[in-house]
């Protein structure tokens, strides 16, 4: 699935794609049908993350990155595939997605 996404990113001339869990109004707590990370076939099938807060950064090259706050540190470790790097926000030296 990730390779399919990368091909589409190349086709659309995107260097990276950021998928956030919040909606366009920055609401975090959403009805299940509006969960962006879970609703995305690419992220759900290849990521396995179902928390209500998180950000995934897909790059043309390299491993995709998952950014989660302290509520989801353990869940991210236990449920996410080995294809993703996990960034535990709040830990020393961990950059936020927009600074990464």
N, CA, C and O atoms as CSV, one atom per row, in Angstrom:
chain,resi,resn,atom,element,x,y,z
A,1,UNK,N,N,0.797,-1.201,0.000
A,1,UNK,CA,C,0.000,0.000,0.000
A,1,UNK,C,C,0.847,1.277,0.000
A,1,UNK,O,O,0.501,2.261,-0.653
A,2,UNK,N,N,1.944,1.248,0.730
A,2,UNK,CA,C,2.774,2.445,0.804
A,2,UNK,C,C,3.396,2.746,-0.554
A,2,UNK,O,O,3.500,3.907,-0.951
A,3,UNK,N,N,3.803,1.715,-1.257
A,3,UNK,CA,C,4.384,1.935,-2.589
A,3,UNK,C,C,3.357,2.525,-3.547
A,3,UNK,O,O,3.687,3.377,-4.372
A,4,UNK,N,N,2.126,2.076,-3.437
A,4,UNK,CA,C,1.049,2.625,-4.271
A,4,UNK,C,C,0.862,4.113,-3.966
A,4,UNK,O,O,0.697,4.925,-4.876
A,5,UNK,N,N,0.891,4.456,-2.690
A,5,UNK,CA,C,0.774,5.857,-2.293
A,5,UNK,C,C,1.942,6.667,-2.843
A,5,UNK,O,O,1.743,7.770,-3.354
A,6,UNK,N,N,3.141,6.140,-2.744
A,6,UNK,CA,C,4.319,6.864,-3.247
A,6,UNK,C,C,4.231,7.101,-4.752
A,6,UNK,O,O,4.600,8.173,-5.233
A,7,UNK,N,N,3.751,6.125,-5.485
A,7,UNK,CA,C,3.584,6.307,-6.935
A,7,UNK,C,C,2.607,7.435,-7.227
A,7,UNK,O,O,2.830,8.240,-8.131
A,8,UNK,N,N,1.523,7.491,-6.460
A,8,UNK,CA,C,0.545,8.568,-6.646
A,8,UNK,C,C,1.143,9.917,-6.249
A,8,UNK,O,O,0.870,10.928,-6.897
A,9,UNK,N,N,1.945,9.942,-5.205
A,9,UNK,CA,C,2.606,11.183,-4.802
A,9,UNK,C,C,3.541,11.674,-5.902
A,9,UNK,O,O,3.588,12.871,-6.188
A,10,UNK,N,N,4.273,10.770,-6.512
A,10,UNK,CA,C,5.167,11.139,-7.615
A,10,UNK,C,C,4.355,11.671,-8.783
A,10,UNK,O,O,4.711,12.679,-9.395
A,11,UNK,N,N,3.257,10.984,-9.087
A,11,UNK,CA,C,2.400,11.407,-10.199
A,11,UNK,C,C,1.879,12.824,-9.970
A,11,UNK,O,O,1.771,13.608,-10.912
A,12,UNK,N,N,1.559,13.147,-8.729
A,12,UNK,CA,C,1.021,14.470,-8.417
A,12,UNK,C,C,2.104,15.465,-7.987
A,12,UNK,O,O,1.801,16.575,-7.548
A,13,UNK,N,N,3.366,15.055,-8.119
A,13,UNK,CA,C,4.520,15.899,-7.817
A,13,UNK,C,C,4.533,16.385,-6.365
A,13,UNK,O,O,4.785,17.559,-6.094
A,14,UNK,N,N,4.258,15.467,-5.442
A,14,UNK,CA,C,4.304,15.766,-4.012
A,14,UNK,C,C,5.572,15.176,-3.409
A,14,UNK,O,O,5.905,14.023,-3.680
A,15,UNK,N,N,6.275,15.942,-2.604
A,15,UNK,CA,C,7.454,15.441,-1.903
A,15,UNK,C,C,7.067,14.699,-0.641
A,15,UNK,O,O,7.721,13.731,-0.251
A,16,UNK,N,N,5.998,15.158,-0.003
A,16,UNK,CA,C,5.510,14.476,1.193
A,16,UNK,C,C,4.017,14.699,1.335
A,16,UNK,O,O,3.441,15.619,0.755
A,17,UNK,N,N,3.412,13.830,2.124
A,17,UNK,CA,C,1.982,13.901,2.399
A,17,UNK,C,C,1.807,13.798,3.903
A,17,UNK,O,O,2.314,12.872,4.536
A,18,UNK,N,N,1.092,14.748,4.467
A,18,UNK,CA,C,0.834,14.751,5.904
A,18,UNK,C,C,-0.631,14.417,6.129
A,18,UNK,O,O,-1.520,15.073,5.586
A,19,UNK,N,N,-0.876,13.386,6.938
A,19,UNK,CA,C,-2.241,12.983,7.284
A,19,UNK,C,C,-2.404,13.210,8.779
A,19,UNK,O,O,-1.716,12.592,9.591
A,20,UNK,N,N,-3.322,14.102,9.132
A,20,UNK,CA,C,-3.572,14.416,10.543
A,20,UNK,C,C,-4.879,13.780,10.986
A,20,UNK,O,O,-5.756,13.509,10.166
A,21,UNK,N,N,-5.002,13.547,12.264
A,21,UNK,CA,C,-6.222,12.926,12.769
A,21,UNK,C,C,-7.337,13.940,13.003
A,21,UNK,O,O,-8.508,13.563,13.048
A,22,UNK,N,N,-6.996,15.210,13.150
A,22,UNK,CA,C,-8.029,16.225,13.389
A,22,UNK,C,C,-8.739,16.574,12.084
A,22,UNK,O,O,-8.266,16.242,10.997
A,23,UNK,N,N,-9.884,17.250,12.208
A,23,UNK,CA,C,-10.610,17.657,11.011
A,23,UNK,C,C,-10.185,19.062,10.587
A,23,UNK,O,O,-9.256,19.637,11.154
A,24,UNK,N,N,-10.868,19.603,9.596
A,24,UNK,CA,C,-10.501,20.916,9.062
A,24,UNK,C,C,-10.684,22.048,10.070
A,24,UNK,O,O,-10.173,23.148,9.858
A,25,UNK,N,N,-11.410,21.792,11.170
A,25,UNK,CA,C,-11.601,22.792,12.222
A,25,UNK,C,C,-10.680,22.524,13.420
A,25,UNK,O,O,-10.802,23.167,14.462
A,26,UNK,N,N,-9.767,21.574,13.258
A,26,UNK,CA,C,-8.810,21.158,14.278
A,26,UNK,C,C,-9.466,20.489,15.482
A,26,UNK,O,O,-8.895,20.457,16.572
A,27,UNK,N,N,-10.672,19.953,15.276
A,27,UNK,CA,C,-11.318,19.165,16.325
A,27,UNK,C,C,-10.611,17.828,16.429
A,27,UNK,O,O,-10.334,17.189,15.414
A,28,UNK,N,N,-10.320,17.406,17.632
A,28,UNK,CA,C,-9.651,16.123,17.830
A,28,UNK,C,C,-10.644,14.983,17.970
A,28,UNK,O,O,-10.445,13.907,17.407
A,29,UNK,N,N,-11.718,15.217,18.722
A,29,UNK,CA,C,-12.683,14.149,18.987
A,29,UNK,C,C,-13.765,14.179,17.921
A,29,UNK,O,O,-14.624,15.061,17.910
A,30,UNK,N,N,-13.709,13.212,17.037
A,30,UNK,CA,C,-14.567,13.176,15.857
A,30,UNK,C,C,-15.411,11.918,15.849
A,30,UNK,O,O,-15.065,10.925,16.490
A,31,UNK,N,N,-16.531,11.958,15.116
A,31,UNK,CA,C,-17.254,10.709,14.894
A,31,UNK,C,C,-16.345,9.746,14.125
A,31,UNK,O,O,-15.508,10.175,13.332
A,32,UNK,N,N,-16.513,8.473,14.360
A,32,UNK,CA,C,-15.637,7.458,13.760
A,32,UNK,C,C,-15.520,7.626,12.249
A,32,UNK,O,O,-14.433,7.452,11.697
A,33,UNK,N,N,-16.609,7.958,11.571
A,33,UNK,CA,C,-16.563,8.070,10.109
A,33,UNK,C,C,-15.669,9.213,9.628
A,33,UNK,O,O,-15.321,9.267,8.449
A,34,UNK,N,N,-15.296,10.125,10.525
A,34,UNK,CA,C,-14.425,11.235,10.143
A,34,UNK,C,C,-12.982,11.073,10.599
A,34,UNK,O,O,-12.177,11.989,10.428
A,35,UNK,N,N,-12.641,9.926,11.176
A,35,UNK,CA,C,-11.261,9.694,11.587
A,35,UNK,C,C,-10.396,9.596,10.342
A,35,UNK,O,O,-10.555,8.665,9.554
A,36,UNK,N,N,-9.503,10.519,10.155
A,36,UNK,CA,C,-8.691,10.552,8.936
A,36,UNK,C,C,-7.641,9.453,8.896
A,36,UNK,O,O,-7.414,8.855,7.844
A,37,UNK,N,N,-7.005,9.182,10.009
A,37,UNK,CA,C,-5.992,8.121,9.997
A,37,UNK,C,C,-6.644,6.761,9.814
A,37,UNK,O,O,-6.152,5.937,9.044
A,38,UNK,N,N,-7.732,6.520,10.505
A,38,UNK,CA,C,-8.390,5.226,10.404
A,38,UNK,C,C,-9.122,5.097,9.076
A,38,UNK,O,O,-9.192,4.007,8.509
A,39,UNK,N,N,-9.667,6.201,8.578
A,39,UNK,CA,C,-10.443,6.156,7.339
A,39,UNK,C,C,-9.562,5.932,6.120
A,39,UNK,O,O,-10.033,5.448,5.090
A,40,UNK,N,N,-8.307,6.277,6.229
A,40,UNK,CA,C,-7.406,6.119,5.098
A,40,UNK,C,C,-7.000,4.659,4.944
A,40,UNK,O,O,-6.395,4.073,5.842
A,41,UNK,N,N,-7.333,4.092,3.817
A,41,UNK,CA,C,-6.973,2.702,3.557
A,41,UNK,C,C,-5.474,2.505,3.692
A,41,UNK,O,O,-5.024,1.500,4.242
A,42,UNK,N,N,-4.710,3.446,3.200
A,42,UNK,CA,C,-3.254,3.320,3.265
A,42,UNK,C,C,-2.792,3.307,4.708
A,42,UNK,O,O,-2.024,2.428,5.100
A,43,UNK,N,N,-3.244,4.268,5.510
A,43,UNK,CA,C,-2.734,4.340,6.872
A,43,UNK,C,C,-3.273,3.226,7.736
A,43,UNK,O,O,-2.530,2.657,8.535
A,44,UNK,N,N,-4.548,2.895,7.599
A,44,UNK,CA,C,-5.109,1.870,8.478
A,44,UNK,C,C,-4.511,0.505,8.187
A,44,UNK,O,O,-4.127,-0.211,9.111
A,45,UNK,N,N,-4.428,0.137,6.919
A,45,UNK,CA,C,-3.957,-1.209,6.605
A,45,UNK,C,C,-2.466,-1.369,6.850
A,45,UNK,O,O,-2.015,-2.447,7.235
A,46,UNK,N,N,-1.707,-0.325,6.635
A,46,UNK,CA,C,-0.269,-0.466,6.791
A,46,UNK,C,C,0.230,0.058,8.133
A,46,UNK,O,O,1.329,-0.290,8.563
A,47,UNK,N,N,-0.566,0.891,8.795
A,47,UNK,CA,C,-0.139,1.484,10.054
A,47,UNK,C,C,-0.687,0.742,11.260
A,47,UNK,O,O,0.065,0.412,12.177
A,48,UNK,N,N,-1.967,0.478,11.271
A,48,UNK,CA,C,-2.573,-0.211,12.396
A,48,UNK,C,C,-2.893,0.696,13.567
A,48,UNK,O,O,-3.280,0.203,14.627
A,49,UNK,N,N,-2.747,2.000,13.415
A,49,UNK,CA,C,-2.998,2.942,14.502
A,49,UNK,C,C,-4.450,3.381,14.478
A,49,UNK,O,O,-4.957,3.811,13.442
A,50,UNK,N,N,-5.123,3.273,15.618
A,50,UNK,CA,C,-6.534,3.668,15.677
A,50,UNK,C,C,-6.796,4.714,16.754
A,50,UNK,O,O,-7.950,4.946,17.116
A,51,UNK,N,N,-5.756,5.343,17.268
A,51,UNK,CA,C,-5.937,6.375,18.278
A,51,UNK,C,C,-6.604,7.611,17.698
A,51,UNK,O,O,-6.620,7.804,16.482
A,52,UNK,N,N,-7.156,8.452,18.577
A,52,UNK,CA,C,-7.875,9.638,18.108
A,52,UNK,C,C,-6.949,10.811,17.800
A,52,UNK,O,O,-7.404,11.815,17.252
A,53,UNK,N,N,-5.678,10.714,18.130
A,53,UNK,CA,C,-4.752,11.813,17.879
A,53,UNK,C,C,-3.423,11.268,17.370
A,53,UNK,O,O,-2.788,10.429,18.009
A,54,UNK,N,N,-3.023,11.760,16.218
A,54,UNK,CA,C,-1.752,11.347,15.637
A,54,UNK,C,C,-1.557,12.018,14.298
A,54,UNK,O,O,-2.507,12.524,13.701
A,55,UNK,N,N,-0.341,12.022,13.834
A,55,UNK,CA,C,-0.008,12.582,12.531
A,55,UNK,C,C,0.950,11.625,11.844
A,55,UNK,O,O,1.907,11.141,12.449
A,56,UNK,N,N,0.681,11.356,10.566
A,56,UNK,CA,C,1.572,10.513,9.776
A,56,UNK,C,C,2.151,11.357,8.652
A,56,UNK,O,O,1.424,12.087,7.978
A,57,UNK,N,N,3.450,11.258,8.453
A,57,UNK,CA,C,4.123,11.940,7.352
A,57,UNK,C,C,4.678,10.868,6.425
A,57,UNK,O,O,5.536,10.073,6.809
A,58,UNK,N,N,4.168,10.864,5.193
A,58,UNK,CA,C,4.663,9.960,4.157
A,58,UNK,C,C,5.613,10.745,3.272
A,58,UNK,O,O,5.272,11.834,2.810
A,59,UNK,N,N,6.798,10.208,3.032
A,59,UNK,CA,C,7.800,10.840,2.179
A,59,UNK,C,C,8.017,9.983,0.940
A,59,UNK,O,O,7.739,8.784,0.946
A,60,UNK,N,N,8.512,10.603,-0.112
A,60,UNK,CA,C,8.816,9.861,-1.332
A,60,UNK,C,C,9.863,8.794,-1.043
A,60,UNK,O,O,9.768,7.678,-1.553
A,61,UNK,N,N,10.848,9.126,-0.239
A,61,UNK,CA,C,11.891,8.174,0.137
A,61,UNK,C,C,11.906,8.023,1.651
A,61,UNK,O,O,11.478,8.918,2.380
A,62,UNK,N,N,12.391,6.909,2.103
A,62,UNK,CA,C,12.508,6.685,3.540
A,62,UNK,C,C,11.230,6.149,4.151
A,62,UNK,O,O,10.213,5.965,3.482
A,63,UNK,N,N,11.322,5.906,5.440
A,63,UNK,CA,C,10.196,5.312,6.157
A,63,UNK,C,C,9.166,6.378,6.527
A,63,UNK,O,O,9.537,7.503,6.863
A,64,UNK,N,N,7.888,6.039,6.469
A,64,UNK,CA,C,6.858,6.964,6.951
A,64,UNK,C,C,7.028,7.191,8.456
A,64,UNK,O,O,7.561,6.342,9.170
A,65,UNK,N,N,6.572,8.336,8.911
A,65,UNK,CA,C,6.762,8.761,10.292
A,65,UNK,C,C,5.407,8.917,10.981
A,65,UNK,O,O,4.495,9.527,10.423
A,66,UNK,N,N,5.273,8.368,12.193
A,66,UNK,CA,C,4.062,8.531,12.997
A,66,UNK,C,C,4.408,9.357,14.223
A,66,UNK,O,O,5.328,9.018,14.967
A,67,UNK,N,N,3.672,10.439,14.434
A,67,UNK,CA,C,3.862,11.320,15.581
A,67,UNK,C,C,2.661,11.173,16.506
A,67,UNK,O,O,1.524,11.383,16.082
A,68,UNK,N,N,2.901,10.813,17.768
A,68,UNK,CA,C,1.817,10.640,18.735
A,68,UNK,C,C,2.189,11.300,20.057
A,68,UNK,O,O,3.363,11.390,20.415
A,69,UNK,N,N,1.161,11.762,20.777
A,69,UNK,CA,C,1.418,12.329,22.096
A,69,UNK,C,C,1.432,11.217,23.137
A,69,UNK,O,O,1.251,10.044,22.809
A,70,UNK,N,N,1.649,11.594,24.388
A,70,UNK,CA,C,1.889,10.600,25.441
A,70,UNK,C,C,0.735,9.633,25.660
A,70,UNK,O,O,0.943,8.534,26.175
A,71,UNK,N,N,-0.470,10.018,25.281
A,71,UNK,CA,C,-1.608,9.105,25.438
A,71,UNK,C,C,-1.468,7.867,24.563
A,71,UNK,O,O,-2.046,6.822,24.857
A,72,UNK,N,N,-0.700,7.990,23.491
A,72,UNK,CA,C,-0.629,6.907,22.515
A,72,UNK,C,C,0.761,6.310,22.338
A,72,UNK,O,O,0.975,5.532,21.408
A,73,UNK,N,N,1.702,6.651,23.197
A,73,UNK,CA,C,3.052,6.091,23.071
A,73,UNK,C,C,3.018,4.565,23.074
A,73,UNK,O,O,3.575,3.934,22.176
A,74,UNK,N,N,2.385,3.979,24.054
A,74,UNK,CA,C,2.349,2.523,24.186
A,74,UNK,C,C,1.560,1.876,23.055
A,74,UNK,O,O,2.008,0.886,22.475
A,75,UNK,N,N,0.389,2.427,22.734
A,75,UNK,CA,C,-0.422,1.862,21.656
A,75,UNK,C,C,0.337,1.876,20.335
A,75,UNK,O,O,0.305,0.899,19.586
A,76,UNK,N,N,1.014,2.976,20.048
A,76,UNK,CA,C,1.767,3.072,18.797
A,76,UNK,C,C,2.850,1.999,18.735
A,76,UNK,O,O,3.041,1.365,17.697
A,77,UNK,N,N,3.555,1.797,19.841
A,77,UNK,CA,C,4.591,0.759,19.882
A,77,UNK,C,C,4.007,-0.626,19.638
A,77,UNK,O,O,4.591,-1.431,18.913
A,78,UNK,N,N,2.855,-0.903,20.243
A,78,UNK,CA,C,2.278,-2.244,20.199
A,78,UNK,C,C,1.544,-2.553,18.903
A,78,UNK,O,O,1.483,-3.715,18.501
A,79,UNK,N,N,0.982,-1.545,18.236
A,79,UNK,CA,C,0.098,-1.839,17.107
A,79,UNK,C,C,0.624,-1.433,15.743
A,79,UNK,O,O,0.100,-1.893,14.728
A,80,UNK,N,N,1.628,-0.597,15.687
A,80,UNK,CA,C,2.077,-0.105,14.380
A,80,UNK,C,C,3.104,-1.041,13.764
A,80,UNK,O,O,3.944,-1.625,14.449
A,81,UNK,N,N,3.008,-1.158,12.478
A,81,UNK,CA,C,3.918,-2.061,11.780
A,81,UNK,C,C,5.352,-1.554,11.871
A,81,UNK,O,O,5.602,-0.402,12.224
A,82,UNK,N,N,6.259,-2.417,11.555
A,82,UNK,CA,C,7.677,-2.057,11.611
A,82,UNK,C,C,8.089,-1.148,10.463
A,82,UNK,O,O,9.250,-0.750,10.367
A,83,UNK,N,N,7.143,-0.820,9.593
A,83,UNK,CA,C,7.448,0.052,8.462
A,83,UNK,C,C,7.411,1.530,8.815
A,83,UNK,O,O,7.713,2.374,7.971
A,84,UNK,N,N,7.044,1.855,10.051
A,84,UNK,CA,C,6.899,3.251,10.458
A,84,UNK,C,C,7.843,3.580,11.598
A,84,UNK,O,O,8.060,2.761,12.490
A,85,UNK,N,N,8.404,4.783,11.567
A,85,UNK,CA,C,9.158,5.303,12.702
A,85,UNK,C,C,8.172,6.031,13.600
A,85,UNK,O,O,7.343,6.802,13.116
A,86,UNK,N,N,8.254,5.791,14.900
A,86,UNK,CA,C,7.336,6.403,15.854
A,86,UNK,C,C,8.052,7.532,16.583
A,86,UNK,O,O,9.133,7.339,17.140
A,87,UNK,N,N,7.444,8.700,16.573
A,87,UNK,CA,C,7.963,9.868,17.278
A,87,UNK,C,C,7.041,10.123,18.460
A,87,UNK,O,O,5.866,10.442,18.283
A,88,UNK,N,N,7.576,9.979,19.659
A,88,UNK,CA,C,6.785,10.136,20.880
A,88,UNK,C,C,6.884,11.583,21.351
A,88,UNK,O,O,7.822,11.971,22.047
A,89,UNK,N,N,5.890,12.364,20.952
A,89,UNK,CA,C,5.875,13.778,21.299
A,89,UNK,C,C,5.877,13.957,22.811
A,89,UNK,O,O,5.222,13.211,23.539
A,90,UNK,N,N,6.607,14.936,23.258
A,90,UNK,CA,C,6.730,15.188,24.691
A,90,UNK,C,C,8.020,14.631,25.267
A,90,UNK,O,O,8.472,15.070,26.325
A,91,UNK,N,N,8.614,13.665,24.577
A,91,UNK,CA,C,9.905,13.141,25.033
A,91,UNK,C,C,11.014,14.102,24.613
A,91,UNK,O,O,10.900,14.794,23.602
A,92,UNK,N,N,12.066,14.134,25.387
A,92,UNK,CA,C,13.175,15.040,25.117
A,92,UNK,C,C,13.768,14.790,23.733
A,92,UNK,O,O,14.046,13.653,23.354
A,93,UNK,N,N,13.955,15.879,22.991
A,93,UNK,CA,C,14.592,15.802,21.689
A,93,UNK,C,C,13.684,15.397,20.541
A,93,UNK,O,O,14.142,15.317,19.401
A,94,UNK,N,N,12.413,15.139,20.809
A,94,UNK,CA,C,11.481,14.731,19.750
A,94,UNK,C,C,10.836,15.977,19.155
A,94,UNK,O,O,10.208,16.764,19.863
A,95,UNK,N,N,11.000,16.143,17.851
A,95,UNK,CA,C,10.442,17.304,17.160
A,95,UNK,C,C,8.988,17.064,16.781
A,95,UNK,O,O,8.580,15.927,16.544
A,96,UNK,N,N,8.212,18.135,16.726
A,96,UNK,CA,C,6.839,18.057,16.245
A,96,UNK,C,C,6.877,17.880,14.729
A,96,UNK,O,O,7.876,18.220,14.095
A,97,UNK,N,N,5.795,17.348,14.136
A,97,UNK,CA,C,5.813,17.056,12.694
A,97,UNK,C,C,6.209,18.252,11.832
A,97,UNK,O,O,6.981,18.095,10.886
A,98,UNK,N,N,5.700,19.432,12.138
A,98,UNK,CA,C,5.988,20.600,11.309
A,98,UNK,C,C,7.438,21.060,11.424
A,98,UNK,O,O,7.912,21.807,10.569
A,99,UNK,N,N,8.147,20.633,12.455
A,99,UNK,CA,C,9.561,20.989,12.610
A,99,UNK,C,C,10.481,19.861,12.158
A,99,UNK,O,O,11.679,20.066,11.966
A,100,UNK,N,N,9.918,18.679,11.989
A,100,UNK,CA,C,10.692,17.519,11.599
A,100,UNK,C,C,11.145,17.690,10.179
A,100,UNK,O,O,11.823,16.816,9.638
